[in-house]
Amino acid sequence: YEKHGFRLLPDGDVLLRTYWDIPARQRETSVVLGREV
């Protein structure tokens, strides 16, 4: 993913809680990627 301009966001759990309604277990195993636009 990094070679395509994405990076792992350190505040992924906060973003997952804010913008998606997913179970806690799924949040624990998820990553949030971002890129500059």
PDB file of N, CA, C and O in Angstrom:
ATOM      1  N   TYR A   1       0.817  -1.206   0.000  1.00  0.00           N
ATOM      2  CA  TYR A   1       0.000   0.000   0.000  1.00  0.00           C
ATOM      3  C   TYR A   1       0.856   1.264   0.000  1.00  0.00           C
ATOM      4  O   TYR A   1       0.459   2.281  -0.568  1.00  0.00           O
ATOM      5  N   GLU A   2       2.040   1.205   0.641  1.00  0.00           N
ATOM      6  CA  GLU A   2       2.893   2.397   0.715  1.00  0.00           C
ATOM      7  C   GLU A   2       3.400   2.830  -0.655  1.00  0.00           C
ATOM      8  O   GLU A   2       3.559   4.023  -0.910  1.00  0.00           O
ATOM      9  N   LYS A   3       3.653   1.877  -1.529  1.00  0.00           N
ATOM     10  CA  LYS A   3       4.152   2.255  -2.853  1.00  0.00           C
ATOM     11  C   LYS A   3       3.089   2.980  -3.682  1.00  0.00           C
ATOM     12  O   LYS A   3       3.399   3.575  -4.714  1.00  0.00           O
ATOM     13  N   HIS A   4       1.847   2.927  -3.229  1.00  0.00           N
ATOM     14  CA  HIS A   4       0.758   3.630  -3.908  1.00  0.00           C
ATOM     15  C   HIS A   4       0.363   4.914  -3.183  1.00  0.00           C
ATOM     16  O   HIS A   4      -0.664   5.516  -3.496  1.00  0.00           O
ATOM     17  N   GLY A   5       1.182   5.335  -2.209  1.00  0.00           N
ATOM     18  CA  GLY A   5       0.953   6.606  -1.536  1.00  0.00           C
ATOM     19  C   GLY A   5       0.135   6.542  -0.260  1.00  0.00           C
ATOM     20  O   GLY A   5      -0.170   7.582   0.324  1.00  0.00           O
ATOM     21  N   PHE A   6      -0.227   5.351   0.186  1.00  0.00           N
ATOM     22  CA  PHE A   6      -1.003   5.211   1.414  1.00  0.00           C
ATOM     23  C   PHE A   6      -0.080   4.974   2.592  1.00  0.00           C
ATOM     24  O   PHE A   6       1.031   4.468   2.441  1.00  0.00           O
ATOM     25  N   ARG A   7      -0.561   5.351   3.773  1.00  0.00           N
ATOM     26  CA  ARG A   7       0.194   5.083   4.998  1.00  0.00           C
ATOM     27  C   ARG A   7      -0.780   4.666   6.086  1.00  0.00           C
ATOM     28  O   ARG A   7      -1.965   4.997   6.043  1.00  0.00           O
ATOM     29  N   LEU A   8      -0.258   3.936   7.061  1.00  0.00           N
ATOM     30  CA  LEU A   8      -1.059   3.484   8.188  1.00  0.00           C
ATOM     31  C   LEU A   8      -1.303   4.662   9.122  1.00  0.00           C
ATOM     32  O   LEU A   8      -0.355   5.331   9.535  1.00  0.00           O
ATOM     33  N   LEU A   9      -2.559   4.921   9.457  1.00  0.00           N
ATOM     34  CA  LEU A   9      -2.890   6.041  10.331  1.00  0.00           C
ATOM     35  C   LEU A   9      -2.851   5.598  11.791  1.00  0.00           C
ATOM     36  O   LEU A   9      -3.439   4.574  12.141  1.00  0.00           O
ATOM     37  N   PRO A  10      -2.165   6.358  12.647  1.00  0.00           N
ATOM     38  CA  PRO A  10      -2.017   5.966  14.049  1.00  0.00           C
ATOM     39  C   PRO A  10      -3.312   6.037  14.860  1.00  0.00           C
ATOM     40  O   PRO A  10      -3.449   5.330  15.859  1.00  0.00           O
ATOM     41  N   ASP A  11      -4.254   6.870  14.451  1.00  0.00           N
ATOM     42  CA  ASP A  11      -5.512   7.024  15.192  1.00  0.00           C
ATOM     43  C   ASP A  11      -6.646   6.236  14.544  1.00  0.00           C
ATOM     44  O   ASP A  11      -7.794   6.681  14.524  1.00  0.00           O
ATOM     45  N   GLY A  12      -6.314   5.076  14.021  1.00  0.00           N
ATOM     46  CA  GLY A  12      -7.287   4.266  13.298  1.00  0.00           C
ATOM     47  C   GLY A  12      -8.510   3.894  14.108  1.00  0.00           C
ATOM     48  O   GLY A  12      -9.625   3.926  13.585  1.00  0.00           O
ATOM     49  N   ASP A  13      -8.331   3.541  15.377  1.00  0.00           N
ATOM     50  CA  ASP A  13      -9.475   3.135  16.191  1.00  0.00           C
ATOM     51  C   ASP A  13     -10.466   4.280  16.362  1.00  0.00           C
ATOM     52  O   ASP A  13     -11.678   4.070  16.313  1.00  0.00           O
ATOM     53  N   VAL A  14      -9.958   5.477  16.560  1.00  0.00           N
ATOM     54  CA  VAL A  14     -10.841   6.648  16.696  1.00  0.00           C
ATOM     55  C   VAL A  14     -11.625   6.861  15.405  1.00  0.00           C
ATOM     56  O   VAL A  14     -12.827   7.122  15.445  1.00  0.00           O
ATOM     57  N   LEU A  15     -10.963   6.754  14.277  1.00  0.00           N
ATOM     58  CA  LEU A  15     -11.644   6.929  12.995  1.00  0.00           C
ATOM     59  C   LEU A  15     -12.686   5.841  12.769  1.00  0.00           C
ATOM     60  O   LEU A  15     -13.789   6.122  12.301  1.00  0.00           O
ATOM     61  N   LEU A  16     -12.339   4.603  13.100  1.00  0.00           N
ATOM     62  CA  LEU A  16     -13.304   3.516  12.936  1.00  0.00           C
ATOM     63  C   LEU A  16     -14.534   3.743  13.805  1.00  0.00           C
ATOM     64  O   LEU A  16     -15.656   3.522  13.350  1.00  0.00           O
ATOM     65  N   ARG A  17     -14.347   4.175  15.032  1.00  0.00           N
ATOM     66  CA  ARG A  17     -15.483   4.424  15.929  1.00  0.00           C
ATOM     67  C   ARG A  17     -16.333   5.598  15.442  1.00  0.00           C
ATOM     68  O   ARG A  17     -17.553   5.597  15.606  1.00  0.00           O
ATOM     69  N   THR A  18     -15.682   6.599  14.842  1.00  0.00           N
ATOM     70  CA  THR A  18     -16.385   7.807  14.420  1.00  0.00           C
ATOM     71  C   THR A  18     -17.185   7.607  13.137  1.00  0.00           C
ATOM     72  O   THR A  18     -18.332   8.047  13.046  1.00  0.00           O
ATOM     73  N   TYR A  19     -16.592   6.950  12.152  1.00  0.00           N
ATOM     74  CA  TYR A  19     -17.195   6.914  10.822  1.00  0.00           C
ATOM     75  C   TYR A  19     -17.833   5.591  10.425  1.00  0.00           C
ATOM     76  O   TYR A  19     -18.565   5.540   9.437  1.00  0.00           O
ATOM     77  N   TRP A  20     -17.574   4.519  11.171  1.00  0.00           N
ATOM     78  CA  TRP A  20     -18.138   3.220  10.821  1.00  0.00           C
ATOM     79  C   TRP A  20     -18.766   2.580  12.037  1.00  0.00           C
ATOM     80  O   TRP A  20     -18.302   2.770  13.162  1.00  0.00           O
ATOM     81  N   ASP A  21     -19.812   1.828  11.813  1.00  0.00           N
ATOM     82  CA  ASP A  21     -20.487   1.090  12.883  1.00  0.00           C
ATOM     83  C   ASP A  21     -20.138  -0.385  12.712  1.00  0.00           C
ATOM     84  O   ASP A  21     -20.858  -1.135  12.052  1.00  0.00           O
ATOM     85  N   ILE A  22     -19.022  -0.788  13.317  1.00  0.00           N
ATOM     86  CA  ILE A  22     -18.567  -2.167  13.203  1.00  0.00           C
ATOM     87  C   ILE A  22     -18.298  -2.722  14.598  1.00  0.00           C
ATOM     88  O   ILE A  22     -18.027  -1.964  15.530  1.00  0.00           O
ATOM     89  N   PRO A  23     -18.372  -4.042  14.742  1.00  0.00           N
ATOM     90  CA  PRO A  23     -18.136  -4.658  16.048  1.00  0.00           C
ATOM     91  C   PRO A  23     -16.713  -4.417  16.555  1.00  0.00           C
ATOM     92  O   PRO A  23     -15.791  -4.186  15.774  1.00  0.00           O
ATOM     93  N   ALA A  24     -16.557  -4.476  17.873  1.00  0.00           N
ATOM     94  CA  ALA A  24     -15.251  -4.249  18.501  1.00  0.00           C
ATOM     95  C   ALA A  24     -14.198  -5.210  17.964  1.00  0.00           C
ATOM     96  O   ALA A  24     -13.061  -4.808  17.718  1.00  0.00           O
ATOM     97  N   ARG A  25     -14.561  -6.464  17.782  1.00  0.00           N
ATOM     98  CA  ARG A  25     -13.593  -7.454  17.285  1.00  0.00           C
ATOM     99  C   ARG A  25     -13.090  -7.073  15.895  1.00  0.00           C
ATOM    100  O   ARG A  25     -11.907  -7.239  15.598  1.00  0.00           O
ATOM    101  N   GLN A  26     -13.957  -6.575  15.062  1.00  0.00           N
ATOM    102  CA  GLN A  26     -13.538  -6.162  13.723  1.00  0.00           C
ATOM    103  C   GLN A  26     -12.633  -4.939  13.802  1.00  0.00           C
ATOM    104  O   GLN A  26     -11.677  -4.834  13.033  1.00  0.00           O
ATOM    105  N   ARG A  27     -12.914  -4.010  14.718  1.00  0.00           N
ATOM    106  CA  ARG A  27     -12.045  -2.844  14.901  1.00  0.00           C
ATOM    107  C   ARG A  27     -10.654  -3.270  15.339  1.00  0.00           C
ATOM    108  O   ARG A  27      -9.657  -2.705  14.891  1.00  0.00           O
ATOM    109  N   GLU A  28     -10.583  -4.271  16.219  1.00  0.00           N
ATOM    110  CA  GLU A  28      -9.293  -4.751  16.723  1.00  0.00           C
ATOM    111  C   GLU A  28      -8.407  -5.297  15.613  1.00  0.00           C
ATOM    112  O   GLU A  28      -7.183  -5.200  15.692  1.00  0.00           O
ATOM    113  N   THR A  29      -9.013  -5.867  14.585  1.00  0.00           N
ATOM    114  CA  THR A  29      -8.231  -6.494  13.516  1.00  0.00           C
ATOM    115  C   THR A  29      -8.170  -5.646  12.250  1.00  0.00           C
ATOM    116  O   THR A  29      -7.642  -6.089  11.230  1.00  0.00           O
ATOM    117  N   SER A  30      -8.704  -4.438  12.312  1.00  0.00           N
ATOM    118  CA  SER A  30      -8.729  -3.559  11.142  1.00  0.00           C
ATOM    119  C   SER A  30      -7.577  -2.563  11.170  1.00  0.00           C
ATOM    120  O   SER A  30      -7.033  -2.245  12.227  1.00  0.00           O
ATOM    121  N   VAL A  31      -7.223  -2.087  10.001  1.00  0.00           N
ATOM    122  CA  VAL A  31      -6.266  -0.998   9.876  1.00  0.00           C
ATOM    123  C   VAL A  31      -6.936   0.110   9.075  1.00  0.00           C
ATOM    124  O   VAL A  31      -7.837  -0.144   8.276  1.00  0.00           O
ATOM    125  N   VAL A  32      -6.491   1.325   9.295  1.00  0.00           N
ATOM    126  CA  VAL A  32      -7.014   2.464   8.546  1.00  0.00           C
ATOM    127  C   VAL A  32      -5.848   3.079   7.796  1.00  0.00           C
ATOM    128  O   VAL A  32      -4.833   3.456   8.382  1.00  0.00           O
ATOM    129  N   LEU A  33      -6.017   3.172   6.484  1.00  0.00           N
ATOM    130  CA  LEU A  33      -4.988   3.747   5.631  1.00  0.00           C
ATOM    131  C   LEU A  33      -5.442   5.114   5.152  1.00  0.00           C
ATOM    132  O   LEU A  33      -6.639   5.367   5.011  1.00  0.00           O
ATOM    133  N   GLY A  34      -4.491   5.984   4.905  1.00  0.00           N
ATOM    134  CA  GLY A  34      -4.804   7.307   4.387  1.00  0.00           C
ATOM    135  C   GLY A  34      -3.722   7.765   3.437  1.00  0.00           C
ATOM    136  O   GLY A  34      -2.630   7.198   3.392  1.00  0.00           O
ATOM    137  N   ARG A  35      -4.039   8.800   2.676  1.00  0.00           N
ATOM    138  CA  ARG A  35      -3.045   9.402   1.789  1.00  0.00           C
ATOM    139  C   ARG A  35      -3.356  10.868   1.600  1.00  0.00           C
ATOM    140  O   ARG A  35      -4.502  11.299   1.735  1.00  0.00           O
ATOM    141  N   GLU A  36      -2.337  11.622   1.289  1.00  0.00           N
ATOM    142  CA  GLU A  36      -2.501  13.052   1.024  1.00  0.00           C
ATOM    143  C   GLU A  36      -3.149  13.223  -0.344  1.00  0.00           C
ATOM    144  O   GLU A  36      -2.835  12.489  -1.282  1.00  0.00           O
ATOM    145  N   VAL A  37      -4.048  14.185  -0.456  1.00  0.00           N
ATOM    146  CA  VAL A  37      -4.668  14.484  -1.752  1.00  0.00           C
ATOM    147  C   VAL A  37      -4.398  15.904  -2.149  1.00  0.00           C
ATOM    148  O   VAL A  37      -4.840  16.343  -3.211  1.00  0.00           O
TER     149      VAL A  37
END
